[in-house]
């Protein structure tokens, strides 16, 4: 007999914890861009699994310590990723000048090509040094995290399954309500940087939560507590959430870059980079607003979660 709904749900939760440990080994051997992306993603999934657990698990030392260390590790790698984005933007900016291909100097050029290259190398070196320092710290934290025992649910039973299912419904409704509350705020005010960032994180958390239940078996005699009708059109909701979070992620990258480069006034090219990225941010925000207004069925989809 195949595994029932409860067993498969717990298997997915355990798998999310295990995957952090698995990718961590790859990261320690080679902390390249792919492994940085993969470890961040796996940690987010593990956090989503953690919040679905009953209190007796969330309060256990090995669960709490693993998640606490994972979050710290995630934050460090987020900063490393930001530095990579800044370096990519500078490289892109070297090839263009406010959207135009750089070629011969014009009378209006305030920096010659040789001056630009010299100044640009200065700012690249500064960011590369910051990245190197952060990566050294990240590898140290990675080793500490690797030495922790990754948590697993070993004592599956009917009582556990009922608690997990109840907790799952509670946290999905919580994040859905937060999204419904913040969406109208950020749609009507592009200056709400923190709210935009929070909305993006909430969309990602809700998406990973819902993926725990995606394509699990239908209600049958072996899983009487399961009712997938509670989450109609689950795949559609997940696609919408991913769509929203991708656009918000691009906007957040712009906000992070603008904040970072505003502190680097000693480099003459920062003003041009800030101007270009500000225009890019406006375009992305308008695209987000347009997409939101096109998706008029969002409330209907979300209502299937919180009803």
C-alpha positions as CSV (number, residue, x, y, z in Angstrom):
1,X,0.0,0.0,0.0
2,X,1.3,3.5,-0.9
3,X,1.9,6.2,1.6
4,X,-1.1,8.2,2.6
5,X,-1.4,12.0,2.6
6,X,0.0,12.4,6.2
7,X,3.1,10.3,5.5
8,X,3.8,12.1,2.2
9,X,3.4,15.5,3.8
10,X,5.9,14.6,6.6
11,X,8.3,13.1,3.9
12,X,8.3,16.5,2.1
13,X,9.0,18.3,5.4
14,X,11.9,16.0,6.2
15,X,13.2,16.3,2.6
16,X,13.3,20.1,2.9
17,X,15.5,19.8,6.0
18,X,17.8,17.2,4.4
19,X,18.2,19.2,1.3
20,X,19.9,22.1,3.2
21,X,22.5,19.6,4.5
22,X,23.0,18.1,1.0
23,X,23.5,21.4,-0.8
24,X,25.6,22.7,2.0
25,X,28.2,20.1,1.2
26,X,28.3,21.3,-2.4
27,X,28.5,25.0,-1.2
28,X,31.5,24.3,1.0
29,X,33.4,22.6,-1.9
30,X,32.5,25.4,-4.3
31,X,30.6,28.5,-3.2
32,X,29.8,29.6,-6.8
33,X,26.8,31.6,-8.0
34,X,24.7,28.4,-8.5
35,X,25.4,26.9,-5.1
36,X,24.7,30.3,-3.4
37,X,21.3,30.4,-5.2
38,X,20.6,26.8,-4.3
39,X,21.5,27.0,-0.6
40,X,19.3,30.2,-0.2
41,X,16.4,28.5,-1.9
42,X,16.8,25.3,0.2
43,X,16.9,27.3,3.4
44,X,13.7,29.2,2.6
45,X,12.0,25.8,1.9
46,X,13.3,24.5,5.2
47,X,11.9,27.5,7.0
48,X,8.5,26.9,5.4
49,X,8.6,23.3,6.6
50,X,9.6,24.4,10.1
51,X,6.6,26.8,10.5
52,X,4.2,24.0,9.7
53,X,5.4,21.9,12.6
54,X,3.5,21.6,15.9
55,X,4.9,23.5,18.9
56,X,6.6,20.4,20.4
57,X,8.9,20.2,17.3
58,X,9.5,23.9,16.9
59,X,10.6,24.2,20.5
60,X,13.1,21.3,20.2
61,X,16.7,22.4,20.5
62,X,17.9,20.7,17.3
63,X,15.1,22.2,15.2
64,X,15.5,25.7,16.7
65,X,19.2,25.7,16.4
66,X,19.3,24.4,12.9
67,X,16.8,27.0,11.7
68,X,18.5,29.9,13.6
69,X,21.9,29.1,12.1
70,X,20.3,28.6,8.6
71,X,18.7,32.0,8.7
72,X,22.0,33.6,9.7
73,X,23.7,31.8,6.8
74,X,21.0,32.8,4.4
75,X,21.4,36.5,5.3
76,X,25.2,36.4,4.7
77,X,24.7,34.8,1.3
78,X,22.0,37.3,0.4
79,X,24.7,40.0,0.9
80,X,27.1,38.1,-1.3
81,X,24.4,37.8,-4.0
82,X,23.8,41.5,-3.8
83,X,27.5,42.2,-4.4
84,X,27.4,39.9,-7.4
85,X,24.5,41.9,-8.8
86,X,26.3,45.2,-8.2
87,X,29.3,43.9,-10.1
88,X,27.1,42.8,-13.0
89,X,25.5,46.2,-13.1
90,X,28.8,47.9,-13.2
91,X,30.0,45.6,-16.0
92,X,26.8,46.3,-17.9
93,X,27.2,50.1,-17.3
94,X,30.8,50.0,-18.7
95,X,29.3,48.8,-22.0
96,X,26.6,51.4,-22.1
97,X,26.1,55.0,-21.2
98,X,22.5,55.6,-20.1
99,X,21.4,53.0,-22.6
100,X,23.7,54.0,-25.4
101,X,26.7,52.0,-26.6
102,X,29.9,53.5,-25.4
103,X,32.1,54.6,-28.2
104,X,34.3,57.5,-28.9
105,X,34.4,60.4,-26.5
106,X,32.0,63.3,-27.2
107,X,32.4,66.9,-26.2
108,X,29.8,66.3,-23.5
109,X,31.7,63.4,-21.9
110,X,32.7,64.4,-18.4
111,X,35.0,61.4,-18.0
112,X,37.3,60.1,-20.6
113,X,37.5,56.4,-21.4
114,X,40.8,55.9,-19.6
115,X,39.5,57.9,-16.6
116,X,36.3,55.9,-16.6
117,X,38.2,52.6,-16.7
118,X,40.5,53.6,-13.8
119,X,37.6,54.9,-11.6
120,X,35.5,51.9,-12.5
121,X,38.3,49.5,-11.5
122,X,38.4,51.3,-8.1
123,X,34.8,50.7,-7.4
124,X,35.0,47.1,-8.6
125,X,37.9,46.4,-6.3
126,X,36.0,47.8,-3.4
127,X,33.0,45.6,-4.0
128,X,35.2,42.6,-4.7
129,X,37.0,43.1,-1.4
130,X,33.7,43.4,0.5
131,X,32.5,40.2,-1.2
132,X,35.7,38.3,-0.4
133,X,35.4,39.2,3.2
134,X,31.8,38.2,3.4
135,X,32.5,34.9,1.6
136,X,35.2,34.0,4.1
137,X,32.8,34.6,6.9
138,X,30.1,32.6,5.1
139,X,32.3,29.5,4.7
140,X,33.0,29.6,8.4
141,X,29.3,29.7,9.2
142,X,28.7,26.9,6.6
143,X,31.1,24.6,8.5
144,X,29.3,25.4,11.8
145,X,25.9,24.6,10.2
146,X,27.3,21.4,8.7
147,X,28.2,20.2,12.1
148,X,24.7,20.5,13.4
149,X,22.3,17.5,13.2
150,X,19.7,18.3,10.7
151,X,16.2,17.8,12.2
152,X,13.9,15.1,11.1
153,X,10.4,13.9,12.1
154,X,10.8,10.3,13.1
155,X,7.8,9.5,15.2
156,X,5.0,9.9,12.7
157,X,1.5,9.1,14.0
158,X,-2.1,10.1,13.5
159,X,-2.0,12.8,16.2
160,X,1.1,14.3,14.7
161,X,-0.5,14.4,11.2
162,X,-3.6,16.1,12.5
163,X,-1.5,18.8,14.3
164,X,0.7,19.4,11.2
165,X,-2.4,19.7,8.9
166,X,-4.0,22.1,11.4
167,X,-0.8,24.1,11.7
168,X,-0.4,24.2,7.9
169,X,-3.8,25.7,7.5
170,X,-3.2,28.3,10.2
171,X,0.1,29.6,8.7
172,X,-1.1,29.6,5.1
173,X,-4.0,31.7,6.1
174,X,-1.7,34.0,8.0
175,X,0.5,34.7,5.0
176,X,-2.4,35.0,2.7
177,X,-4.0,37.7,4.8
178,X,-0.7,39.6,5.0
179,X,-0.4,39.5,1.2
180,X,-4.0,40.7,0.8
181,X,-3.3,43.5,3.2
182,X,0.0,44.7,1.7
183,X,-0.8,44.4,-2.0
184,X,-3.1,47.4,-2.2
185,X,-0.6,49.5,-0.2
186,X,2.3,48.9,-2.5
187,X,0.2,49.1,-5.7
188,X,-0.8,52.7,-4.8
189,X,2.6,53.9,-3.5
190,X,5.9,53.0,-5.2
191,X,7.9,54.5,-2.2
192,X,6.8,51.7,0.1
193,X,10.2,50.0,-0.1
194,X,9.9,48.0,3.2
195,X,6.4,46.9,2.4
196,X,7.4,45.8,-1.1
197,X,10.3,43.8,0.4
198,X,7.9,42.2,3.0
199,X,5.3,41.4,0.4
200,X,8.0,39.6,-1.7
201,X,9.1,37.5,1.2
202,X,5.5,36.7,2.2
203,X,4.7,35.6,-1.4
204,X,7.7,33.3,-1.4
205,X,6.9,31.8,2.0
206,X,3.3,31.2,1.0
207,X,4.4,29.6,-2.2
208,X,6.8,27.2,-0.5
209,X,4.2,26.3,2.0
210,X,1.6,25.5,-0.7
211,X,4.2,23.4,-2.6
212,X,4.4,21.1,0.4
213,X,0.8,20.1,-0.4
214,X,1.0,20.3,-4.2
215,X,0.0,17.1,-6.0
216,X,-0.4,15.1,-2.8
217,X,-2.9,12.2,-3.1
218,X,-6.6,13.0,-3.0
219,X,-8.8,12.3,0.0
220,X,-9.3,8.5,0.4
221,X,-9.9,5.9,3.1
222,X,-6.2,6.1,4.1
223,X,-6.2,9.8,4.7
224,X,-9.6,10.9,6.1
225,X,-8.2,14.1,7.5
226,X,-7.2,15.4,4.1
227,X,-9.4,17.7,2.1
228,X,-7.8,19.2,-0.9
229,X,-11.0,21.2,-1.6
230,X,-9.6,23.6,1.1
231,X,-7.0,24.7,-1.5
232,X,-8.7,24.8,-4.9
233,X,-6.6,25.8,-7.9
234,X,-3.4,25.2,-5.9
235,X,-1.1,25.2,-8.9
236,X,-2.7,28.4,-10.2
237,X,-2.1,30.2,-6.9
238,X,1.6,29.0,-6.8
239,X,2.1,30.3,-10.4
240,X,0.6,33.7,-9.5
241,X,2.7,34.0,-6.4
242,X,5.9,33.1,-8.3
243,X,5.0,35.7,-10.9
244,X,4.5,38.4,-8.2
245,X,7.7,37.5,-6.3
246,X,9.9,37.5,-9.4
247,X,8.8,41.1,-10.3
248,X,9.1,42.2,-6.7
249,X,12.5,40.6,-6.5
250,X,13.8,42.7,-9.4
251,X,12.4,45.8,-7.8
252,X,14.1,44.9,-4.5
253,X,17.4,44.4,-6.3
254,X,17.0,47.9,-7.6
255,X,16.3,49.3,-4.2
256,X,19.2,47.5,-2.7
257,X,21.5,48.7,-5.4
258,X,20.4,52.3,-5.1
259,X,20.8,52.2,-1.3
260,X,24.3,50.8,-1.7
261,X,25.6,53.1,-4.4
262,X,24.3,56.2,-2.6
263,X,27.0,55.5,0.0
264,X,29.7,55.5,-2.7
265,X,29.7,59.1,-3.6
266,X,33.5,59.2,-3.8
267,X,33.2,57.3,-7.1
268,X,32.1,59.7,-10.0
269,X,30.3,57.0,-12.0
270,X,27.8,56.3,-9.1
271,X,25.6,59.2,-10.1
272,X,25.1,57.8,-13.6
273,X,24.5,54.3,-12.3
274,X,21.9,55.6,-9.8
275,X,20.1,57.6,-12.5
276,X,20.0,54.6,-14.8
277,X,18.8,52.2,-12.1
278,X,16.2,54.6,-10.8
279,X,14.7,54.7,-14.3
280,X,14.8,50.9,-14.4
281,X,13.1,50.7,-11.0
282,X,10.2,52.9,-12.3
283,X,9.7,50.7,-15.3
284,X,9.7,47.5,-13.2
285,X,7.2,49.0,-10.7
286,X,4.9,50.0,-13.5
287,X,5.1,46.5,-15.0
288,X,4.2,45.1,-11.5
289,X,1.2,47.5,-11.2
290,X,0.0,46.6,-14.7
291,X,0.3,42.9,-14.0
292,X,-1.6,43.2,-10.7
293,X,-4.5,44.9,-12.4
294,X,-4.5,42.2,-15.1
295,X,-4.8,39.5,-12.5
296,X,-8.3,40.4,-11.3
297,X,-8.9,36.9,-10.1
298,X,-6.2,37.0,-7.4
299,X,-8.7,37.6,-4.6
300,X,-10.8,34.7,-5.8
301,X,-7.7,32.4,-5.7
302,X,-6.7,33.7,-2.2
303,X,-10.2,33.3,-0.9
304,X,-9.9,29.6,-1.4
305,X,-7.1,29.5,1.2
306,X,-8.6,31.7,3.9
307,X,-12.3,30.7,3.7
